[in-house]
């Protein structure tokens, strides 16, 4: 490095540092230009939080009704029928076959 450039090295490093920090302040993860993206992410996470909160409240209510001191007969009967595969005589049951369908015959080629 030439001798006449040595006093400017520190100034050049400082200018480059300020330039880098300025670019990051505008376009970085928390920069000024990424506000819309952060707002969209926040809205998505708040919706997920509300959904999970409602699901948790539903599960807590079901657990409370299945405990012995607050036993809900209807919920217990429903869970037993689901787990054992039984149906109430008053229920309408639609049977669905899970077997793969038989392949249809193709028309003979000419």
C-alpha positions in Angstrom: 0.0 0.0 0.0 1.4 3.4 -0.9 2.5 5.6 1.9 0.1 8.5 1.0 -3.0 6.1 1.4 -2.3 5.1 5.0 -4.1 8.1 6.6 -7.3 7.3 4.6 -7.5 3.6 5.5 -9.3 4.3 8.8 -11.7 6.8 7.1 -12.5 4.2 4.4 -13.2 1.5 6.9 -15.5 3.9 8.8 -17.3 4.9 5.6 -17.8 1.3 4.7 -19.1 0.4 8.2 -21.6 3.2 8.1 -22.7 2.2 4.6 -23.1 -1.4 5.7 -25.1 -0.4 8.8 -27.3 1.9 6.7 -28.1 -0.8 4.3 -29.0 -3.2 7.1 -31.1 -0.5 8.8 -33.2 -0.3 5.6 -33.3 -3.9 4.3 -32.3 -6.1 7.3 -34.5 -8.4 9.2 -35.8 -5.6 11.4 -35.2 -2.8 8.8 -37.5 0.0 7.8 -38.5 -1.6 4.5 -39.6 -5.0 6.0 -42.5 -3.6 8.1 -45.2 -5.1 5.9 -43.6 -8.5 6.0 -43.3 -8.4 9.8 -47.0 -7.3 10.0 -48.1 -10.2 7.8 -46.1 -12.6 9.9 -47.5 -11.2 13.1 -51.1 -11.5 11.8 -50.5 -15.1 10.8 -49.0 -16.0 14.1 -51.8 -14.3 16.0 -54.4 -16.3 14.0 -52.5 -19.5 14.8 -52.3 -18.5 18.5 -56.1 -17.9 18.6 -56.8 -21.3 16.9 -54.5 -23.1 19.3 -56.0 -21.4 22.3 -59.5 -22.4 21.3 -58.4 -26.0 20.6 -56.7 -26.1 24.0 -59.8 -24.8 25.8 -61.9 -27.5 24.0 -59.5 -30.2 25.0 -59.4 -29.0 28.6 -63.2 -29.0 28.7 -63.2 -32.6 27.4 -60.6 -33.7 29.9 -62.6 -32.1 32.7 -65.8 -33.9 31.7 -63.9 -37.2 31.5 -62.5 -36.9 35.1 -64.2 -39.1 37.7 -65.5 -36.1 39.8 -67.1 -34.4 36.8 -68.0 -37.4 34.6 -70.2 -36.5 31.6 -72.1 -39.6 30.6 -72.7 -38.4 27.0 -69.0 -37.7 26.4 -68.0 -41.0 28.0 -70.5 -42.9 25.8 -69.3 -41.1 22.7 -65.7 -41.9 23.4 -66.4 -45.5 24.2 -68.4 -45.9 20.9 -65.6 -44.3 18.9 -62.9 -46.4 20.5 -64.8 -49.7 20.4 -66.4 -49.2 17.1 -70.0 -49.6 18.3 -73.0 -47.6 17.3 -76.2 -46.7 19.1 -79.3 -48.3 17.6 -80.8 -44.8 17.0 -77.7 -43.7 15.0 -77.6 -43.6 11.3 -74.4 -45.4 10.2 -72.9 -45.0 6.7 -70.4 -47.7 5.9 -67.5 -46.8 3.7 -65.3 -49.3 2.1 -61.6 -48.5 2.4 -60.6 -51.2 -0.1 -59.1 -50.1 -3.4 -61.6 -50.1 -6.3 -61.3 -52.8 -8.9 -59.7 -51.5 -12.2 -62.3 -51.2 -15.0 -61.7 -53.2 -18.1 -60.2 -51.2 -20.9 -61.9 -51.4 -24.3 -60.1 -53.6 -26.8 -57.7 -51.7 -29.0 -58.2 -51.9 -32.8 
